[in-house]
Amino acid sequence: MTTKRRSQAERDAIPVEIGYALLSACFLGALVFATIAGPTAVWDLPAWVDNVLRVGGLWVAGLLAVIRVVHVLRQHGRRG
């Protein structure tokens, strides 16, 4: 395995990519949660349906956010 020195531009790109990954993951998570759990704010649904939609929205949004972070950081690693 060879070790290669990184340029300053490559070192500066790492925090930018991490920030982009986290920001885009938060946006995706919020959008997915609002899509799944949004009807609970609009319609008068039974309590168990409200709970299922909110918990399901949290799980799906969290999972997709993690997948987004991993995807963005892997793509950055492949470019490097």
PyMOL commands that place a pseudoatom at each C-alpha (Angstrom):
pseudoatom trace, name=CA, resn=MET, resi=1, chain=A, elem=C, hetatm=0, pos=[0.000, 0.000, 0.000]
pseudoatom trace, name=CA, resn=THR, resi=2, chain=A, elem=C, hetatm=0, pos=[1.453, 3.334, -0.990]
pseudoatom trace, name=CA, resn=THR, resi=3, chain=A, elem=C, hetatm=0, pos=[0.928, 6.517, 0.949]
pseudoatom trace, name=CA, resn=LYS, resi=4, chain=A, elem=C, hetatm=0, pos=[0.310, 9.607, -1.109]
pseudoatom trace, name=CA, resn=ARG, resi=5, chain=A, elem=C, hetatm=0, pos=[0.426, 13.136, 0.231]
pseudoatom trace, name=CA, resn=ARG, resi=6, chain=A, elem=C, hetatm=0, pos=[-2.783, 15.053, -0.265]
pseudoatom trace, name=CA, resn=SER, resi=7, chain=A, elem=C, hetatm=0, pos=[-2.795, 18.567, -1.588]
pseudoatom trace, name=CA, resn=GLN, resi=8, chain=A, elem=C, hetatm=0, pos=[-4.340, 21.419, 0.378]
pseudoatom trace, name=CA, resn=ALA, resi=9, chain=A, elem=C, hetatm=0, pos=[-7.332, 21.448, -1.968]
pseudoatom trace, name=CA, resn=GLU, resi=10, chain=A, elem=C, hetatm=0, pos=[-7.967, 17.768, -1.325]
pseudoatom trace, name=CA, resn=ARG, resi=11, chain=A, elem=C, hetatm=0, pos=[-7.727, 18.294, 2.434]
pseudoatom trace, name=CA, resn=ASP, resi=12, chain=A, elem=C, hetatm=0, pos=[-10.096, 21.278, 2.235]
pseudoatom trace, name=CA, resn=ALA, resi=13, chain=A, elem=C, hetatm=0, pos=[-12.612, 19.262, 0.224]
pseudoatom trace, name=CA, resn=ILE, resi=14, chain=A, elem=C, hetatm=0, pos=[-13.109, 16.679, 2.976]
pseudoatom trace, name=CA, resn=PRO, resi=15, chain=A, elem=C, hetatm=0, pos=[-14.990, 18.917, 5.480]
pseudoatom trace, name=CA, resn=VAL, resi=16, chain=A, elem=C, hetatm=0, pos=[-17.001, 20.403, 2.628]
pseudoatom trace, name=CA, resn=GLU, resi=17, chain=A, elem=C, hetatm=0, pos=[-18.113, 16.945, 1.525]
pseudoatom trace, name=CA, resn=ILE, resi=18, chain=A, elem=C, hetatm=0, pos=[-18.943, 15.958, 5.104]
pseudoatom trace, name=CA, resn=GLY, resi=19, chain=A, elem=C, hetatm=0, pos=[-20.994, 19.114, 5.544]
pseudoatom trace, name=CA, resn=TYR, resi=20, chain=A, elem=C, hetatm=0, pos=[-22.768, 18.549, 2.246]
pseudoatom trace, name=CA, resn=ALA, resi=21, chain=A, elem=C, hetatm=0, pos=[-23.508, 14.936, 3.162]
pseudoatom trace, name=CA, resn=LEU, resi=22, chain=A, elem=C, hetatm=0, pos=[-24.984, 15.919, 6.533]
pseudoatom trace, name=CA, resn=LEU, resi=23, chain=A, elem=C, hetatm=0, pos=[-26.979, 18.853, 5.161]
pseudoatom trace, name=CA, resn=SER, resi=24, chain=A, elem=C, hetatm=0, pos=[-28.447, 16.874, 2.284]
pseudoatom trace, name=CA, resn=ALA, resi=25, chain=A, elem=C, hetatm=0, pos=[-29.234, 13.977, 4.651]
pseudoatom trace, name=CA, resn=CYS, resi=26, chain=A, elem=C, hetatm=0, pos=[-31.089, 16.336, 7.015]
pseudoatom trace, name=CA, resn=PHE, resi=27, chain=A, elem=C, hetatm=0, pos=[-33.053, 17.800, 4.124]
pseudoatom trace, name=CA, resn=LEU, resi=28, chain=A, elem=C, hetatm=0, pos=[-33.923, 14.343, 2.800]
pseudoatom trace, name=CA, resn=GLY, resi=29, chain=A, elem=C, hetatm=0, pos=[-34.920, 13.138, 6.268]
pseudoatom trace, name=CA, resn=ALA, resi=30, chain=A, elem=C, hetatm=0, pos=[-37.152, 16.159, 6.875]
pseudoatom trace, name=CA, resn=LEU, resi=31, chain=A, elem=C, hetatm=0, pos=[-38.786, 15.801, 3.474]
pseudoatom trace, name=CA, resn=VAL, resi=32, chain=A, elem=C, hetatm=0, pos=[-39.459, 12.087, 3.927]
pseudoatom trace, name=CA, resn=PHE, resi=33, chain=A, elem=C, hetatm=0, pos=[-40.754, 12.553, 7.476]
pseudoatom trace, name=CA, resn=ALA, resi=34, chain=A, elem=C, hetatm=0, pos=[-43.073, 15.350, 6.356]
pseudoatom trace, name=CA, resn=THR, resi=35, chain=A, elem=C, hetatm=0, pos=[-44.349, 13.188, 3.516]
pseudoatom trace, name=CA, resn=ILE, resi=36, chain=A, elem=C, hetatm=0, pos=[-45.087, 10.173, 5.704]
pseudoatom trace, name=CA, resn=ALA, resi=37, chain=A, elem=C, hetatm=0, pos=[-46.233, 11.879, 8.916]
pseudoatom trace, name=CA, resn=GLY, resi=38, chain=A, elem=C, hetatm=0, pos=[-47.756, 14.966, 7.298]
pseudoatom trace, name=CA, resn=PRO, resi=39, chain=A, elem=C, hetatm=0, pos=[-51.284, 13.592, 7.105]
pseudoatom trace, name=CA, resn=THR, resi=40, chain=A, elem=C, hetatm=0, pos=[-51.385, 13.443, 10.907]
pseudoatom trace, name=CA, resn=ALA, resi=41, chain=A, elem=C, hetatm=0, pos=[-51.234, 17.237, 10.990]
pseudoatom trace, name=CA, resn=VAL, resi=42, chain=A, elem=C, hetatm=0, pos=[-53.917, 17.680, 8.338]
pseudoatom trace, name=CA, resn=TRP, resi=43, chain=A, elem=C, hetatm=0, pos=[-56.515, 15.015, 9.046]
pseudoatom trace, name=CA, resn=ASP, resi=44, chain=A, elem=C, hetatm=0, pos=[-58.151, 13.834, 12.236]
pseudoatom trace, name=CA, resn=LEU, resi=45, chain=A, elem=C, hetatm=0, pos=[-56.957, 10.241, 12.296]
pseudoatom trace, name=CA, resn=PRO, resi=46, chain=A, elem=C, hetatm=0, pos=[-57.251, 7.676, 15.079]
pseudoatom trace, name=CA, resn=ALA, resi=47, chain=A, elem=C, hetatm=0, pos=[-54.482, 7.845, 17.675]
pseudoatom trace, name=CA, resn=TRP, resi=48, chain=A, elem=C, hetatm=0, pos=[-52.925, 4.532, 16.664]
pseudoatom trace, name=CA, resn=VAL, resi=49, chain=A, elem=C, hetatm=0, pos=[-52.692, 5.657, 13.029]
pseudoatom trace, name=CA, resn=ASP, resi=50, chain=A, elem=C, hetatm=0, pos=[-51.039, 8.911, 14.133]
pseudoatom trace, name=CA, resn=ASN, resi=51, chain=A, elem=C, hetatm=0, pos=[-48.490, 6.944, 16.137]
pseudoatom trace, name=CA, resn=VAL, resi=52, chain=A, elem=C, hetatm=0, pos=[-47.786, 4.480, 13.331]
pseudoatom trace, name=CA, resn=LEU, resi=53, chain=A, elem=C, hetatm=0, pos=[-47.265, 7.246, 10.786]
pseudoatom trace, name=CA, resn=ARG, resi=54, chain=A, elem=C, hetatm=0, pos=[-45.020, 9.308, 13.058]
pseudoatom trace, name=CA, resn=VAL, resi=55, chain=A, elem=C, hetatm=0, pos=[-42.863, 6.382, 14.196]
pseudoatom trace, name=CA, resn=GLY, resi=56, chain=A, elem=C, hetatm=0, pos=[-42.725, 4.973, 10.674]
pseudoatom trace, name=CA, resn=GLY, resi=57, chain=A, elem=C, hetatm=0, pos=[-41.774, 8.383, 9.328]
pseudoatom trace, name=CA, resn=LEU, resi=58, chain=A, elem=C, hetatm=0, pos=[-38.984, 8.701, 11.880]
pseudoatom trace, name=CA, resn=TRP, resi=59, chain=A, elem=C, hetatm=0, pos=[-37.567, 5.271, 11.059]
pseudoatom trace, name=CA, resn=VAL, resi=60, chain=A, elem=C, hetatm=0, pos=[-37.704, 5.702, 7.299]
pseudoatom trace, name=CA, resn=ALA, resi=61, chain=A, elem=C, hetatm=0, pos=[-36.328, 9.256, 7.438]
pseudoatom trace, name=CA, resn=GLY, resi=62, chain=A, elem=C, hetatm=0, pos=[-33.476, 8.207, 9.721]
pseudoatom trace, name=CA, resn=LEU, resi=63, chain=A, elem=C, hetatm=0, pos=[-32.589, 5.210, 7.597]
pseudoatom trace, name=CA, resn=LEU, resi=64, chain=A, elem=C, hetatm=0, pos=[-32.592, 7.212, 4.373]
pseudoatom trace, name=CA, resn=ALA, resi=65, chain=A, elem=C, hetatm=0, pos=[-30.512, 9.959, 5.989]
pseudoatom trace, name=CA, resn=VAL, resi=66, chain=A, elem=C, hetatm=0, pos=[-27.848, 7.451, 7.011]
pseudoatom trace, name=CA, resn=ILE, resi=67, chain=A, elem=C, hetatm=0, pos=[-27.881, 5.896, 3.543]
pseudoatom trace, name=CA, resn=ARG, resi=68, chain=A, elem=C, hetatm=0, pos=[-27.488, 9.369, 2.011]
pseudoatom trace, name=CA, resn=VAL, resi=69, chain=A, elem=C, hetatm=0, pos=[-24.456, 10.204, 4.169]
pseudoatom trace, name=CA, resn=VAL, resi=70, chain=A, elem=C, hetatm=0, pos=[-22.783, 6.897, 3.341]
pseudoatom trace, name=CA, resn=HIS, resi=71, chain=A, elem=C, hetatm=0, pos=[-23.521, 7.314, -0.368]
pseudoatom trace, name=CA, resn=VAL, resi=72, chain=A, elem=C, hetatm=0, pos=[-22.134, 10.858, -0.594]
pseudoatom trace, name=CA, resn=LEU, resi=73, chain=A, elem=C, hetatm=0, pos=[-18.990, 10.031, 1.368]
pseudoatom trace, name=CA, resn=ARG, resi=74, chain=A, elem=C, hetatm=0, pos=[-18.350, 6.869, -0.639]
pseudoatom trace, name=CA, resn=GLN, resi=75, chain=A, elem=C, hetatm=0, pos=[-18.688, 8.802, -3.888]
pseudoatom trace, name=CA, resn=HIS, resi=76, chain=A, elem=C, hetatm=0, pos=[-16.189, 11.361, -2.579]
pseudoatom trace, name=CA, resn=GLY, resi=77, chain=A, elem=C, hetatm=0, pos=[-13.797, 8.567, -1.596]
pseudoatom trace, name=CA, resn=ARG, resi=78, chain=A, elem=C, hetatm=0, pos=[-13.960, 7.028, -5.064]
pseudoatom trace, name=CA, resn=ARG, resi=79, chain=A, elem=C, hetatm=0, pos=[-13.176, 10.343, -6.733]
pseudoatom trace, name=CA, resn=GLY, resi=80, chain=A, elem=C, hetatm=0, pos=[-10.084, 10.788, -4.585]
for i in range(1, 80): cmd.bond("trace and resi %d" % i, "trace and resi %d" % (i + 1))
show_as sticks, trace
zoom trace
